[in-house]
Structures are given as C-alpha cells and as structure tokens.
Amino acid sequence: MTRTAADEADIRGLIDRWVEAFRHRDVEAAMAIHAADTVSFDIVPPLRYVGTDAYRRPWEETFANFAGPIQFEIRELDITVGADIAFSRSLNRMMGTMNDGTEADVWLRWTACFQKREGRWLIVHDHSSVPTDFANGTAVLDLTP
C-alpha cells in the first residue's frame, strides 16, 4: 500500500470514528479526533468555534436534544491527501428522534480539513452547512441528494 493510500485509509477510519461518535452521542470520541486548536464553522451559532473546549458545547447540546441514538449516513465522500494536509467533502444525513418526539432527518454539507501531527491525522477545521433560501431568510432542510 502506498503512503497516500495508507493515509487515505487512516482518514476514512477517522471519519468512521466521527460517525460512531454521532451514533452513540459520544462527545469524548468526537473531541478525540479533533486537534486541540481545531476551528469549526458549525450549523449552529456562533460563526465559529476555536479549540476543542469551545467546540465541545455544540456537541453536548446537539446530543442532549435527541431522545436516543442518532443515525448518521455519509454519501459522496471524497478525500484528497497531501504530505501532511488532507481534506474531505461529503453529504451527511443525520436522523433521530428529538426529546419532544419530533423526527429529525436532515442532510448537511460537510468539509473537513486534516493535518498529520506527530504521525496522527486530526481534524483541524470542519465546516457544516445547509442551503439557505435568501428570499425568506431560512435554512432549507428538506433537500436530498
């Protein structure tokens, strides 16, 4: 296996652990794959989170809003790997039952940037988004790939 293929496999494994963190509502597992100085542009305010101490909060809040497991699906995953920098992009689906009984089923756009630090790939930046309907100023949450 080439270095690039091995690195891509490592990053796919990291993304798999990220998905499992969602499914099990495991904040510690989610934080373990992010660099301490990660920057995130999440779908919830504020405009950005800097560092895992700040980024922990939206994970805790999101997981607390669900009554049980969160189903998570990734489609169209594409990974580009360089020597010590890589990025991925995908369409991600999050489904589950909210505490009030509402069923959530949302597709997100996700881009993640990885850096190899001390031989280990970590997420150093990620960006989640949903399309916006600028005519009425709302997020468009009913789109599917």
trRosetta pair geometry for C-beta under 8 A, 3 or more apart (Angstrom, degrees):
i j d omega theta_ij theta_ji phi_ij phi_ji
1 5 4.7 -126 -172 92 88 122
1 6 5.0 110 126 -61 119 89
1 9 7.4 -20 -175 -4 147 141
2 5 4.5 94 53 9 81 102
2 6 6.8 -146 93 -5 41 87
3 6 5.7 -57 -147 39 30 111
3 7 6.2 30 154 -20 66 107
4 7 5.7 -53 -145 37 30 111
4 8 6.3 31 155 -19 64 105
4 81 5.2 151 -153 88 80 128
5 8 5.7 -52 -146 36 31 111
5 9 6.4 33 152 -19 63 104
6 9 5.6 -53 -149 36 32 112
6 10 6.5 36 150 -21 64 103
7 10 5.5 -50 -149 33 34 114
7 11 6.4 32 153 -17 66 104
7 81 4.7 136 103 -162 123 146
7 86 6.7 178 149 -59 117 145
7 116 7.3 -61 -134 -72 117 133
7 121 7.1 123 -160 -62 81 131
8 11 5.7 -54 -148 37 33 110
8 12 6.3 37 151 -20 65 103
8 79 5.3 136 -141 103 93 135
8 81 5.2 -112 -67 -28 82 142
8 86 7.7 178 -93 -142 61 148
9 12 5.6 -50 -146 35 33 113
9 13 6.5 37 151 -20 63 104
10 13 5.6 -56 -154 35 31 114
10 14 6.5 35 148 -21 64 103
10 121 5.3 133 126 8 116 132
11 14 5.3 -48 -149 33 37 116
11 15 6.5 38 151 -17 66 101
11 79 5.5 145 99 -149 138 143
11 81 6.9 -160 -6 -87 144 111
11 86 5.7 -96 -84 108 152 153
11 88 6.6 169 156 -49 126 125
11 114 5.8 -132 -118 -7 113 172
11 121 5.5 -98 -84 151 75 167
12 15 5.7 -52 -149 37 33 111
12 16 6.4 40 149 -23 64 103
12 77 7.8 100 -116 139 88 146
12 79 6.9 -99 -62 -29 82 158
13 16 5.4 -49 -148 33 34 116
13 17 6.6 35 152 -19 64 101
14 17 5.7 -52 -152 34 33 110
14 18 6.5 37 147 -22 64 103
14 33 5.3 140 -164 -152 94 126
14 114 7.2 110 81 -113 160 136
14 121 5.6 -104 -41 97 152 115
14 122 7.9 -163 -142 -107 145 29
14 123 7.3 167 156 -40 130 91
15 18 5.3 -49 -149 32 37 117
15 19 6.5 40 151 -20 66 100
15 74 7.0 28 160 -58 122 172
15 77 7.1 117 147 -141 166 142
15 88 6.6 -51 -77 74 137 174
15 112 7.5 171 -95 44 99 154
16 19 5.7 -51 -150 34 33 112
16 20 6.5 33 151 -17 64 105
17 20 5.5 -52 -147 38 35 113
17 21 6.5 45 149 -27 64 99
17 29 6.3 -139 170 177 92 105
17 32 7.7 -80 148 83 134 110
17 33 5.6 152 95 -63 122 139
18 21 5.6 -47 -154 26 32 116
18 22 7.1 34 147 -16 60 99
18 30 6.6 73 -137 -122 67 69
18 33 5.7 -105 -71 68 89 157
18 123 7.6 72 -85 -35 136 142
19 22 5.7 -52 -160 33 37 113
19 23 6.4 34 148 -18 68 106
19 72 5.0 -169 -154 101 84 129
19 74 6.5 -93 -86 -22 131 116
20 23 5.4 -52 -143 38 37 113
20 24 6.0 10 165 3 70 111
20 26 7.3 -9 126 34 77 131
20 29 6.6 -80 99 150 93 151
21 24 6.5 -71 -141 52 23 91
21 25 7.9 50 164 -127 54 3
21 26 4.6 -108 -141 68 66 93
21 27 7.6 103 -173 -86 109 13
21 29 3.9 -163 -98 98 99 108
21 30 4.0 147 160 -62 150 77
21 33 7.6 -132 -26 12 145 123
22 25 7.4 16 -174 -73 29 43
22 30 7.5 89 -54 -84 60 115
22 70 5.1 -92 162 91 83 124
22 72 4.3 65 100 -45 140 153
22 94 7.0 -109 -173 -118 137 102
23 69 5.8 7 -176 -169 66 104
23 70 5.9 -132 -110 72 32 72
23 71 6.9 36 -114 -111 87 30
23 72 5.6 -113 -61 17 82 109
24 29 7.1 51 69 26 119 149
24 69 7.1 -22 -94 -126 36 91
25 63 3.9 123 -154 -149 98 117
25 66 6.6 -150 -88 65 130 125
25 69 7.2 -137 -18 -122 102 46
25 70 6.3 114 -64 1 85 108
26 29 3.9 35 115 18 122 116
26 30 6.5 155 96 -17 68 85
27 30 5.6 -58 -151 37 34 113
27 31 6.2 28 156 -16 69 108
27 56 6.2 65 -178 -154 121 86
27 59 4.8 129 -121 122 89 124
27 60 5.6 18 -94 -75 145 73
27 63 6.5 -115 -57 8 92 152
28 31 5.9 -57 -146 39 30 107
28 32 6.2 39 154 -33 64 106
29 32 5.6 -49 -146 24 31 118
29 33 7.4 18 162 -11 59 102
30 33 6.9 -71 -165 33 29 99
30 34 7.3 15 148 -11 63 114
30 59 5.2 179 87 -135 155 150
31 34 5.8 -69 -154 38 42 109
31 52 5.0 92 -151 -163 102 124
31 55 7.4 147 -108 93 87 104
31 56 6.0 6 -82 -93 129 92
31 59 7.4 -141 -51 35 87 165
33 122 6.5 175 175 -138 48 65
33 123 5.7 51 130 4 86 105
34 38 4.2 -38 179 -39 109 156
34 40 8.0 -34 -134 -54 142 117
34 52 5.4 147 96 -91 121 106
34 55 6.7 -98 135 91 168 152
34 122 6.3 85 -167 180 17 97
34 123 4.7 -45 -106 69 66 100
34 124 7.8 139 -161 -84 68 27
35 38 4.9 141 61 -57 74 80
35 52 7.7 -156 102 -42 35 109
35 115 6.7 5 -48 51 144 111
35 117 6.6 93 -107 3 117 150
35 122 4.3 108 -57 125 81 136
35 123 6.7 -144 0 80 78 46
35 124 4.8 12 19 -98 135 72
36 51 6.4 -3 160 -145 62 80
36 52 5.5 -76 -135 7 46 114
37 50 7.4 -14 -167 -179 62 79
37 51 5.8 -28 -122 -94 40 72
37 124 7.2 5 87 -146 82 87
38 49 7.8 11 107 104 91 95
38 50 7.8 179 92 -153 49 38
38 51 6.7 121 50 -112 65 16
38 52 6.0 70 30 -62 111 75
38 55 6.0 -28 87 -13 116 159
38 122 7.7 -118 -73 148 106 105
38 123 6.0 36 -120 109 128 83
38 124 5.6 -150 -111 -150 67 32
38 125 6.6 177 -161 -74 72 37
38 126 7.5 1 -176 6 117 89
39 48 6.0 -7 -173 -176 93 119
39 49 7.1 163 -155 82 45 55
39 50 5.4 -6 -107 -107 80 69
39 124 7.2 18 23 153 78 64
39 125 4.9 -6 65 -109 88 86
40 48 6.7 153 78 -159 45 67
40 49 4.5 -4 55 53 99 104
40 55 5.1 97 14 -117 134 121
40 125 7.1 174 -83 -154 44 49
40 126 5.2 -3 -121 60 86 84
40 127 7.4 176 -162 -79 55 43
40 128 7.9 8 -176 7 99 94
41 47 7.1 -27 -129 165 85 59
41 48 5.5 -37 -88 -102 68 80
41 125 7.9 24 1 -176 89 90
41 126 7.4 -144 40 103 67 49
41 127 4.2 9 61 -118 111 82
41 128 7.2 -173 99 33 68 55
41 129 7.5 -5 122 -59 107 96
42 49 6.3 27 -6 -3 116 117
42 55 7.8 147 -40 -138 130 86
42 58 5.4 115 130 104 170 172
42 126 7.9 43 -79 97 69 96
42 128 5.5 15 -142 44 49 111
43 108 6.6 -98 -50 -125 141 123
43 128 4.8 -68 -34 110 93 108
43 129 6.3 158 -92 -108 88 30
43 130 6.1 54 -130 -6 127 97
43 139 7.9 66 -168 -121 110 152
44 58 5.1 163 61 -132 129 124
44 61 7.5 -148 129 87 171 134
44 62 7.6 -154 -15 -66 146 102
46 49 7.3 131 55 -65 90 64
49 54 4.5 -176 -163 117 88 107
49 55 4.1 123 132 -84 139 74
49 57 7.6 -167 -121 45 133 100
49 58 6.8 -117 -55 2 149 121
50 54 5.8 43 58 40 51 147
50 55 7.9 -167 54 -42 9 96
51 54 5.2 85 69 15 85 98
51 55 6.6 -168 95 -4 40 96
52 55 5.3 -62 -130 49 37 108
52 56 6.0 59 162 -44 68 93
53 56 6.1 -41 -158 7 24 117
54 57 6.5 -45 -178 10 43 113
55 58 6.8 -49 -165 32 51 99
55 59 7.0 48 145 -13 70 109
56 59 5.8 -69 -161 41 38 113
56 60 6.1 36 151 -22 75 109
57 60 5.8 -57 -146 36 30 110
57 61 6.2 24 160 -14 66 109
58 61 5.5 -55 -141 43 35 111
58 62 5.9 39 158 -22 69 106
59 62 5.9 -53 -143 36 27 110
59 63 6.2 20 161 -12 63 110
60 63 6.2 -61 -145 42 25 105
60 64 6.1 25 157 -21 63 113
61 64 5.7 -58 -143 37 28 112
61 65 6.6 31 156 -26 62 105
62 65 5.9 -60 -159 26 30 113
62 66 7.4 19 152 -15 62 104
63 66 6.2 -62 -159 31 39 107
63 70 7.5 -99 -116 -22 70 133
64 99 7.9 -10 146 -46 60 133
65 98 5.7 -31 156 -142 87 89
65 99 6.0 -109 -167 -6 45 105
66 69 7.7 -70 145 104 133 9
66 70 5.4 -60 -129 -68 173 97
66 96 4.7 0 -139 127 124 141
66 97 6.7 101 -160 75 77 51
66 98 6.2 -73 -106 -110 50 43
66 99 7.0 -171 -147 -42 4 73
66 104 7.7 -85 -100 26 96 134
67 96 7.6 177 41 157 71 99
67 97 4.7 -46 45 104 114 100
67 98 6.5 68 -15 130 94 17
67 99 5.1 142 -66 -97 86 45
67 101 7.6 35 -26 -78 151 41
68 96 6.6 -161 71 -164 74 104
68 97 5.8 33 29 50 101 107
69 96 6.6 -144 104 -119 47 116
70 94 6.1 -15 179 -162 113 91
70 95 7.2 145 -169 73 63 42
70 96 4.2 -61 -114 -49 61 145
71 93 7.8 -21 115 115 91 94
71 94 7.4 145 81 -160 59 40
71 95 4.2 -19 64 67 109 98
71 96 6.0 168 15 -65 73 77
72 92 6.8 -10 -168 -174 90 101
72 93 7.0 159 -155 84 42 60
72 94 5.7 -3 -105 -105 78 66
72 95 7.6 -169 -70 26 37 71
73 92 6.9 160 83 -157 52 54
73 93 4.2 -2 55 53 102 107
73 95 7.7 24 0 2 103 109
74 77 5.3 38 147 -58 118 114
74 90 4.9 -2 -165 163 99 149
74 91 7.5 137 -160 76 52 48
74 92 5.3 -19 -103 -104 69 80
74 93 7.8 -155 -69 21 27 74
75 90 6.5 144 70 -173 40 92
75 91 4.8 -27 68 69 95 99
75 92 7.6 -178 23 -81 69 33
75 93 7.3 44 -5 -13 106 105
75 145 5.7 -143 95 33 148 161
76 89 7.9 -37 122 113 95 80
76 90 5.7 155 83 -140 70 63
76 91 5.2 45 42 14 115 99
76 145 6.8 -167 -13 -143 129 157
77 88 6.2 -10 -164 -172 86 116
77 89 7.7 164 -145 83 43 41
77 90 4.3 -6 -94 -93 65 122
78 88 6.5 160 81 -154 48 64
78 89 5.4 -9 56 56 99 84
78 90 7.0 172 17 -72 64 70
79 86 6.4 11 -176 174 92 118
79 87 7.5 -180 -147 94 54 38
79 88 4.6 -21 -98 -98 74 94
80 86 6.2 177 91 -156 53 72
80 87 5.5 1 54 56 98 79
80 88 7.6 177 19 -82 65 45
81 86 4.3 -12 -111 -108 61 117
82 85 4.7 2 58 64 121 78
82 86 6.2 -168 23 -75 69 60
83 116 7.8 -109 131 33 55 132
84 115 6.2 29 149 -163 84 69
84 116 4.2 -110 -146 46 74 103
85 113 7.2 -18 -166 -173 91 93
85 114 7.1 147 -161 83 42 61
85 115 5.8 -13 -102 -105 66 71
85 116 7.6 -108 -52 8 32 82
86 113 7.5 158 86 -159 46 49
86 114 4.4 -12 63 60 93 110
86 115 7.9 -176 24 -75 70 29
86 116 7.8 67 -4 -35 103 92
86 121 7.0 -18 34 -136 128 125
87 111 6.5 1 -178 -176 110 91
87 112 6.6 170 -153 88 63 49
87 113 4.9 -23 -101 -103 92 64
87 114 6.8 -176 -82 15 37 78
88 110 7.9 2 106 116 93 93
88 111 7.1 174 87 -151 51 48
88 112 5.0 2 51 53 95 95
88 114 7.4 45 -8 -16 96 113
89 109 7.7 -8 -167 -177 92 85
89 110 7.0 165 -150 91 48 55
89 111 4.8 -11 -101 -102 83 80
89 112 7.9 -176 -76 20 41 63
90 110 5.4 -14 63 64 82 100
91 107 5.9 -3 179 -171 100 108
91 108 7.4 159 -161 78 53 44
91 109 6.3 -32 -106 -103 66 58
91 110 7.6 152 -107 20 17 84
91 145 5.1 113 110 -61 166 131
92 107 7.0 148 80 -156 41 57
92 108 4.8 -23 67 62 95 95
92 109 7.8 151 22 -107 83 9
92 110 4.9 28 -4 -5 125 130
92 128 7.8 -59 49 -127 131 104
93 105 7.2 -3 -172 -168 101 70
93 106 7.1 165 -150 85 56 40
93 107 5.2 -27 -95 -97 76 70
93 108 7.7 175 -82 17 27 74
94 104 6.7 -22 116 127 89 115
94 105 7.8 -176 89 -138 50 29
94 106 5.3 -12 58 61 91 90
94 108 6.7 28 -3 -6 108 116
95 103 7.5 0 -165 178 85 88
95 104 6.3 179 -141 96 39 70
95 105 4.7 19 -110 -106 94 73
95 106 7.7 172 -75 21 55 58
96 103 7.7 -169 102 -151 24 58
96 104 5.5 -3 57 54 66 105
97 101 6.6 -24 -172 -143 103 32
97 102 7.4 149 -158 78 57 38
97 103 5.9 -35 -101 -101 66 62
97 104 7.5 180 -93 14 15 82
98 101 6.9 -30 72 42 78 20
98 102 4.4 -1 39 61 123 89
98 103 7.5 -143 5 -75 85 13
98 104 5.7 93 -45 -30 99 109
106 130 7.1 -54 -178 -94 111 135
106 141 5.3 -47 -121 -161 98 100
107 130 7.5 120 90 -119 63 94
107 141 7.9 153 39 -164 68 53
107 143 5.9 -96 58 88 129 78
107 144 5.9 153 -30 -109 146 48
107 145 6.7 175 -145 -27 151 82
108 128 5.1 -9 175 -165 133 100
108 129 6.9 133 -166 63 82 29
108 130 6.0 -68 -115 -70 65 82
109 128 7.0 148 77 -157 54 48
109 129 5.0 -24 60 64 104 84
109 130 7.1 160 10 -88 87 33
109 131 7.9 84 -14 -45 123 70
110 126 6.7 -9 -167 -173 90 105
110 127 7.2 158 -150 83 45 54
110 128 5.2 -9 -101 -102 81 75
111 126 6.7 170 90 -153 53 58
111 127 4.7 0 56 53 98 100
112 123 5.3 -58 -168 -128 114 110
112 125 7.2 161 -157 91 47 55
112 126 4.4 -12 -107 -105 77 96
112 127 7.8 -166 -75 23 42 62
113 123 7.1 101 71 -157 50 64
113 124 5.5 -61 103 64 96 87
113 125 4.1 14 43 56 118 97
113 126 7.0 -156 20 -72 69 49
114 121 4.9 8 178 -170 127 102
114 122 6.5 153 -151 75 76 30
114 123 5.9 -50 -96 -94 71 46
114 124 6.7 124 -136 7 20 88
115 121 7.3 158 80 -144 26 58
115 122 6.2 -25 61 61 74 83
115 124 4.6 32 2 -25 112 138
116 119 6.8 -3 178 -130 100 12
116 120 6.8 153 -154 71 64 25
116 121 5.4 -36 -93 -85 71 64
116 122 8.0 137 -106 14 25 72
117 120 6.0 -36 70 64 67 79
117 122 5.8 -25 25 16 114 120
123 126 5.6 -2 -179 -42 127 111
130 139 4.8 53 92 -167 127 112
130 140 6.4 -166 153 61 100 60
130 141 6.1 1 -173 -90 151 66
130 143 8.0 157 -163 35 89 114
131 139 7.3 120 81 -163 47 63
131 140 4.4 -28 86 50 99 118
131 143 6.3 49 25 -1 129 151
132 137 7.7 -16 -177 -149 106 32
132 138 7.3 167 -154 90 68 29
132 139 6.0 -51 -103 -105 65 50
132 140 6.6 -176 -105 -3 11 91
133 136 5.4 5 114 43 115 88
133 137 7.3 -43 89 17 75 15
133 138 5.3 -2 51 61 107 77
133 139 7.6 98 12 176 82 4
133 140 5.2 107 -36 -60 95 102
134 137 6.9 31 -152 -76 35 48
140 143 5.7 50 131 -22 107 111
